[in-house]
């Protein structure tokens, strides 16, 4: 019998298209109630955040192309570099 791990039981990917515009991404984030967004750059996140669309489920933005950010708060959302996020996660493992 297959038993997904703890992460597998809680994580559900929401696919975004590479050419989606910030308004489309914000709509998808709000509609899916996504809690984490992985973005390439802070510019991508800033474009989404500047729309001021409520994203009630979003807790964290993880930036792939950043190495020194975070965690910082922007509008109630933690913004953090992927390296920092992964290091924090590995420290939290039992």
BADREN-382428 format. One record per residue (C-alpha): chain; x negated, y, z. Coordinates in pm, 1 decimal. Example, Ala and Ser with C-alpha at 12.3 -4.5 7.8 and 13.67 -1.06 7.14 Angstrom:
2
<r><chaine>A</chaine><X>-1230.0</X><Y>-450.0</Y><Z>780.0</Z></r>
<r><chaine>A</chaine><X>-1367.0</X><Y>-106.0</Y><Z>714.0</Z></r>
% end
This chain:
94
<r><chaine>A</chaine><X>0.0</X><Y>0.0</Y><Z>0.0</Z></r>
<r><chaine>A</chaine><X>-129.7</X><Y>346.4</Y><Z>-93.8</Z></r>
<r><chaine>A</chaine><X>-150.5</X><Y>595.8</Y><Z>189.0</Z></r>
<r><chaine>A</chaine><X>-260.7</X><Y>943.7</Y><Z>93.5</Z></r>
<r><chaine>A</chaine><X>-501.0</X><Y>1118.8</Y><Z>328.1</Z></r>
<r><chaine>A</chaine><X>-393.5</X><Y>1409.1</Y><Z>541.8</Z></r>
<r><chaine>A</chaine><X>-485.5</X><Y>1661.2</Y><Z>271.5</Z></r>
<r><chaine>A</chaine><X>-307.4</X><Y>1462.0</Y><Z>3.1</Z></r>
<r><chaine>A</chaine><X>9.8</X><Y>1464.6</Y><Z>207.3</Z></r>
<r><chaine>A</chaine><X>12.8</X><Y>1844.5</Y><Z>232.8</Z></r>
<r><chaine>A</chaine><X>-143.9</X><Y>1974.2</Y><Z>-87.9</Z></r>
<r><chaine>A</chaine><X>52.6</X><Y>2012.7</Y><Z>-406.6</Z></r>
<r><chaine>A</chaine><X>-121.0</X><Y>2177.6</Y><Z>-701.9</Z></r>
<r><chaine>A</chaine><X>73.5</X><Y>2440.6</Y><Z>-892.2</Z></r>
<r><chaine>A</chaine><X>-72.3</X><Y>2473.1</Y><Z>-1242.4</Z></r>
<r><chaine>A</chaine><X>-135.3</X><Y>2817.6</Y><Z>-1385.2</Z></r>
<r><chaine>A</chaine><X>-233.0</X><Y>2885.4</Y><Z>-1743.7</Z></r>
<r><chaine>A</chaine><X>-565.0</X><Y>3058.4</Y><Z>-1804.7</Z></r>
<r><chaine>A</chaine><X>-395.0</X><Y>3332.9</Y><Z>-2005.6</Z></r>
<r><chaine>A</chaine><X>-116.0</X><Y>3403.6</Y><Z>-1754.6</Z></r>
<r><chaine>A</chaine><X>-93.1</X><Y>3772.7</Y><Z>-1669.4</Z></r>
<r><chaine>A</chaine><X>-94.2</X><Y>3896.3</Y><Z>-1307.0</Z></r>
<r><chaine>A</chaine><X>285.5</X><Y>3945.9</Y><Z>-1300.3</Z></r>
<r><chaine>A</chaine><X>343.4</X><Y>3590.2</Y><Z>-1419.7</Z></r>
<r><chaine>A</chaine><X>99.2</X><Y>3452.2</Y><Z>-1162.5</Z></r>
<r><chaine>A</chaine><X>262.2</X><Y>3653.9</Y><Z>-883.0</Z></r>
<r><chaine>A</chaine><X>603.4</X><Y>3518.3</Y><Z>-985.2</Z></r>
<r><chaine>A</chaine><X>475.4</X><Y>3159.4</Y><Z>-981.3</Z></r>
<r><chaine>A</chaine><X>306.3</X><Y>3209.8</Y><Z>-642.7</Z></r>
<r><chaine>A</chaine><X>624.5</X><Y>3352.7</Y><Z>-493.8</Z></r>
<r><chaine>A</chaine><X>853.7</X><Y>3092.8</Y><Z>-649.7</Z></r>
<r><chaine>A</chaine><X>636.3</X><Y>2797.1</Y><Z>-547.1</Z></r>
<r><chaine>A</chaine><X>571.9</X><Y>2941.0</Y><Z>-199.3</Z></r>
<r><chaine>A</chaine><X>202.6</X><Y>2864.1</Y><Z>-254.6</Z></r>
<r><chaine>A</chaine><X>-10.2</X><Y>2905.2</Y><Z>55.9</Z></r>
<r><chaine>A</chaine><X>-353.6</X><Y>2908.3</Y><Z>-113.4</Z></r>
<r><chaine>A</chaine><X>-463.4</X><Y>3062.9</Y><Z>-442.8</Z></r>
<r><chaine>A</chaine><X>-797.9</X><Y>2976.9</Y><Z>-599.7</Z></r>
<r><chaine>A</chaine><X>-901.6</X><Y>3263.6</Y><Z>-827.6</Z></r>
<r><chaine>A</chaine><X>-1222.2</X><Y>3319.7</Y><Z>-1020.9</Z></r>
<r><chaine>A</chaine><X>-1290.0</X><Y>3678.7</Y><Z>-918.4</Z></r>
<r><chaine>A</chaine><X>-1183.3</X><Y>3946.9</Y><Z>-675.3</Z></r>
<r><chaine>A</chaine><X>-1063.7</X><Y>4141.2</Y><Z>-981.2</Z></r>
<r><chaine>A</chaine><X>-807.6</X><Y>3872.3</Y><Z>-1058.2</Z></r>
<r><chaine>A</chaine><X>-676.8</X><Y>3883.3</Y><Z>-702.5</Z></r>
<r><chaine>A</chaine><X>-671.3</X><Y>4264.1</Y><Z>-697.9</Z></r>
<r><chaine>A</chaine><X>-463.4</X><Y>4267.4</Y><Z>-1017.3</Z></r>
<r><chaine>A</chaine><X>-208.2</X><Y>4033.1</Y><Z>-857.8</Z></r>
<r><chaine>A</chaine><X>-208.2</X><Y>4213.2</Y><Z>-521.3</Z></r>
<r><chaine>A</chaine><X>-164.6</X><Y>4554.2</Y><Z>-686.2</Z></r>
<r><chaine>A</chaine><X>180.9</X><Y>4447.8</Y><Z>-806.7</Z></r>
<r><chaine>A</chaine><X>299.4</X><Y>4452.8</Y><Z>-443.4</Z></r>
<r><chaine>A</chaine><X>529.0</X><Y>4156.8</Y><Z>-509.8</Z></r>
<r><chaine>A</chaine><X>612.2</X><Y>3975.2</Y><Z>-186.7</Z></r>
<r><chaine>A</chaine><X>420.7</X><Y>3647.7</Y><Z>-162.9</Z></r>
<r><chaine>A</chaine><X>565.7</X><Y>3511.2</Y><Z>160.7</Z></r>
<r><chaine>A</chaine><X>385.9</X><Y>3177.4</Y><Z>161.3</Z></r>
<r><chaine>A</chaine><X>40.8</X><Y>3299.3</Y><Z>58.5</Z></r>
<r><chaine>A</chaine><X>-209.3</X><Y>3278.3</Y><Z>343.7</Z></r>
<r><chaine>A</chaine><X>-543.4</X><Y>3255.9</Y><Z>167.4</Z></r>
<r><chaine>A</chaine><X>-716.7</X><Y>3351.5</Y><Z>-157.8</Z></r>
<r><chaine>A</chaine><X>-1033.4</X><Y>3154.3</Y><Z>-233.2</Z></r>
<r><chaine>A</chaine><X>-1271.2</X><Y>3317.2</Y><Z>-484.5</Z></r>
<r><chaine>A</chaine><X>-1479.2</X><Y>3084.4</Y><Z>-701.9</Z></r>
<r><chaine>A</chaine><X>-1727.7</X><Y>3341.2</Y><Z>-831.6</Z></r>
<r><chaine>A</chaine><X>-1804.8</X><Y>3510.0</Y><Z>-500.7</Z></r>
<r><chaine>A</chaine><X>-2065.3</X><Y>3397.0</Y><Z>-250.8</Z></r>
<r><chaine>A</chaine><X>-2059.5</X><Y>3647.9</Y><Z>31.6</Z></r>
<r><chaine>A</chaine><X>-1696.6</X><Y>3745.1</Y><Z>79.8</Z></r>
<r><chaine>A</chaine><X>-1502.3</X><Y>3661.8</Y><Z>379.7</Z></r>
<r><chaine>A</chaine><X>-1302.3</X><Y>3600.0</Y><Z>539.1</Z></r>
<r><chaine>A</chaine><X>-1139.2</X><Y>3940.6</Y><Z>510.4</Z></r>
<r><chaine>A</chaine><X>-773.4</X><Y>4037.4</Y><Z>533.7</Z></r>
<r><chaine>A</chaine><X>-589.1</X><Y>4211.5</Y><Z>251.2</Z></r>
<r><chaine>A</chaine><X>-218.2</X><Y>4263.3</Y><Z>299.0</Z></r>
<r><chaine>A</chaine><X>-196.0</X><Y>3980.3</Y><Z>549.0</Z></r>
<r><chaine>A</chaine><X>-379.0</X><Y>3740.1</Y><Z>316.8</Z></r>
<r><chaine>A</chaine><X>-725.9</X><Y>3607.4</Y><Z>396.2</Z></r>
<r><chaine>A</chaine><X>-969.0</X><Y>3652.3</Y><Z>104.6</Z></r>
<r><chaine>A</chaine><X>-1274.1</X><Y>3427.5</Y><Z>119.1</Z></r>
<r><chaine>A</chaine><X>-1555.8</X><Y>3303.0</Y><Z>-105.6</Z></r>
<r><chaine>A</chaine><X>-1537.8</X><Y>2937.0</Y><Z>-206.7</Z></r>
<r><chaine>A</chaine><X>-1874.9</X><Y>2860.8</Y><Z>-43.8</Z></r>
<r><chaine>A</chaine><X>-1762.5</X><Y>3010.6</Y><Z>286.4</Z></r>
<r><chaine>A</chaine><X>-1425.0</X><Y>2834.3</Y><Z>266.0</Z></r>
<r><chaine>A</chaine><X>-1588.4</X><Y>2494.8</Y><Z>201.7</Z></r>
<r><chaine>A</chaine><X>-1842.1</X><Y>2544.8</Y><Z>481.6</Z></r>
<r><chaine>A</chaine><X>-1563.4</X><Y>2633.4</Y><Z>723.5</Z></r>
<r><chaine>A</chaine><X>-1363.3</X><Y>2327.9</Y><Z>618.6</Z></r>
<r><chaine>A</chaine><X>-1658.0</X><Y>2093.7</Y><Z>666.4</Z></r>
<r><chaine>A</chaine><X>-1707.1</X><Y>2226.3</Y><Z>1022.0</Z></r>
<r><chaine>A</chaine><X>-1341.6</X><Y>2157.2</Y><Z>1102.0</Z></r>
<r><chaine>A</chaine><X>-1361.2</X><Y>1790.4</Y><Z>1007.6</Z></r>
<r><chaine>A</chaine><X>-1317.2</X><Y>1550.0</Y><Z>1296.6</Z></r>
% end
